[in-house]
Amino acid sequence: MALYSEIVMDHFKNPRNQGKIEDADGVGKVGNVQCGDLMWFYIKVRDGVIEDIKWETYGCAAAIAVSSIVSEMVKGKEVEEAVELTNQEILEGLGNLPTPKIHCSLLGVDALHEAIYDYLSKNKMEIPEKLEKNHERQKKILDKIGDKD
């Protein structure tokens, strides 16, 4: 049995929306202390809709596949809808991940949430409580890995 599903391998070998948006409306950065993965998500928002999303990920095949599918799952969605994306939806979209790699799906959600938090914060919009909590948790994690961006 293969370690990764065909969907994971397709997103790893043919990543969608990879890159950076220089003038992004929101930027999210997250990391994992144990494995060293780092993810950045960049979003452009127009009239409350994520019209473009790009990402940069330094990590394993699962982390790259997660970044790719998250970008596909939220591009064209309203910000409020994108906030509701769960790691379970990511896992289902990828045809699952091996147990030791499930944390990558959580990183994908966290990176997206950080980009949305940044967008809402910059635009002085109301920030949902779960995004506030995630942001505080992410700051602590990045401090642990010595990243002060």
VMD Tcl script that draws the C-alpha trace (Angstrom):
set ca {
  {0.00 0.00 0.00}
  {1.30 3.44 -0.91}
  {2.16 5.88 1.87}
  {0.28 8.72 0.13}
  {-2.91 8.76 -1.92}
  {-2.86 9.54 -5.64}
  {-4.42 12.92 -4.83}
  {-1.62 13.80 -2.38}
  {1.00 12.79 -4.93}
  {-0.70 14.82 -7.66}
  {-0.74 17.96 -5.49}
  {2.87 17.33 -4.47}
  {4.11 16.80 -8.04}
  {1.83 19.43 -9.63}
  {1.24 22.05 -6.93}
  {-1.51 24.58 -7.57}
  {-1.25 28.30 -6.77}
  {2.34 28.05 -5.53}
  {4.20 31.35 -5.22}
  {4.00 34.69 -3.50}
  {1.67 37.68 -3.86}
  {3.89 40.74 -3.36}
  {1.01 43.09 -2.56}
  {-1.09 40.60 -0.59}
  {-4.03 41.83 1.45}
  {-3.22 39.22 4.09}
  {-0.17 37.11 4.88}
  {-0.13 34.12 7.21}
  {2.96 32.32 8.42}
  {3.03 29.23 10.60}
  {5.57 26.64 11.64}
  {5.84 23.33 13.43}
  {8.48 22.97 16.14}
  {8.76 19.17 15.86}
  {9.13 18.72 12.11}
  {10.39 22.15 11.07}
  {7.73 22.73 8.38}
  {7.04 26.36 7.52}
  {4.05 27.66 5.53}
  {3.16 31.10 4.20}
  {-0.22 31.91 2.69}
  {-0.88 35.12 0.75}
  {-4.41 36.27 -0.05}
  {-5.96 38.95 -2.23}
  {-9.49 39.88 -1.24}
  {-12.05 41.78 -3.29}
  {-15.53 42.54 -1.97}
  {-15.10 39.96 0.80}
  {-14.06 37.17 -1.59}
  {-10.63 35.54 -1.74}
  {-9.93 36.27 -5.38}
  {-6.35 34.98 -5.31}
  {-4.28 32.85 -2.96}
  {-0.65 31.75 -3.19}
  {1.60 29.87 -0.83}
  {5.19 29.00 -0.07}
  {5.93 25.88 1.94}
  {9.15 24.38 3.22}
  {8.34 20.86 4.26}
  {7.48 17.33 3.27}
  {5.26 16.05 0.47}
  {2.22 16.15 2.77}
  {2.82 19.80 3.72}
  {3.13 20.80 0.07}
  {0.02 18.83 -0.93}
  {-1.93 20.42 1.95}
  {-0.88 23.93 0.87}
  {-1.91 23.21 -2.70}
  {-5.34 21.79 -1.88}
  {-6.12 24.52 0.69}
  {-5.47 27.12 -1.99}
  {-7.89 25.36 -4.32}
  {-10.51 24.90 -1.62}
  {-10.77 28.58 -0.67}
  {-10.01 30.46 -3.89}
  {-13.22 32.23 -4.92}
  {-14.86 31.77 -1.51}
  {-16.03 34.48 0.84}
  {-13.65 35.18 3.71}
  {-16.31 34.12 6.24}
  {-16.66 30.77 4.47}
  {-12.87 30.25 4.25}
  {-12.58 30.77 8.03}
  {-14.71 27.66 8.49}
  {-12.36 25.33 6.56}
  {-11.33 22.41 8.77}
  {-8.41 20.03 8.71}
  {-10.94 17.20 8.31}
  {-12.12 18.72 5.01}
  {-8.49 18.93 3.89}
  {-7.87 15.30 4.83}
  {-11.01 14.22 2.96}
  {-9.99 16.29 -0.07}
  {-6.59 14.62 -0.14}
  {-7.93 11.12 0.36}
  {-6.39 11.18 3.85}
  {-2.82 11.36 5.13}
  {-0.80 8.88 7.17}
  {-1.29 9.46 10.91}
  {2.19 10.99 11.45}
  {1.40 13.56 8.73}
  {-2.05 14.70 9.89}
  {-0.42 17.69 11.61}
  {0.24 19.09 8.12}
  {-3.50 19.53 7.59}
  {-3.64 21.51 10.83}
  {-0.76 23.69 9.63}
  {-2.69 24.41 6.43}
  {-5.73 25.59 8.37}
  {-3.55 27.65 10.71}
  {-1.68 29.35 7.85}
  {-4.94 30.21 6.11}
  {-6.38 31.55 9.37}
  {-3.29 33.68 9.92}
  {-3.61 35.20 6.44}
  {-7.29 35.98 7.09}
  {-6.43 37.36 10.54}
  {-3.84 39.65 8.93}
  {-6.34 40.82 6.30}
  {-9.06 41.54 8.87}
  {-6.60 43.24 11.22}
  {-5.14 45.50 8.51}
  {-8.66 46.53 7.49}
  {-9.83 47.10 11.08}
  {-12.57 44.52 10.67}
  {-14.03 42.29 13.36}
  {-11.83 39.28 14.02}
  {-13.58 36.04 15.04}
  {-12.51 34.69 18.44}
  {-11.10 31.48 16.97}
  {-8.78 33.53 14.74}
  {-7.64 35.58 17.74}
  {-6.85 32.38 19.68}
  {-5.06 30.84 16.71}
  {-3.00 34.00 16.22}
  {-1.83 34.03 19.84}
  {-0.92 30.33 19.63}
  {0.99 30.85 16.38}
  {3.00 33.73 17.82}
  {4.17 31.45 20.65}
  {5.13 28.70 18.22}
  {7.11 31.03 15.97}
  {8.88 32.41 19.04}
  {9.90 28.84 19.96}
  {11.46 28.24 16.59}
  {13.20 31.60 16.74}
  {11.24 33.29 13.97}
  {10.46 36.94 14.64}
  {8.81 37.86 11.28}
}
mol new
graphics top color blue
foreach p $ca { graphics top sphere $p radius 0.5 }
foreach p [lrange $ca 0 end-1] q [lrange $ca 1 end] { graphics top cylinder $p $q radius 0.2 }
display resetview
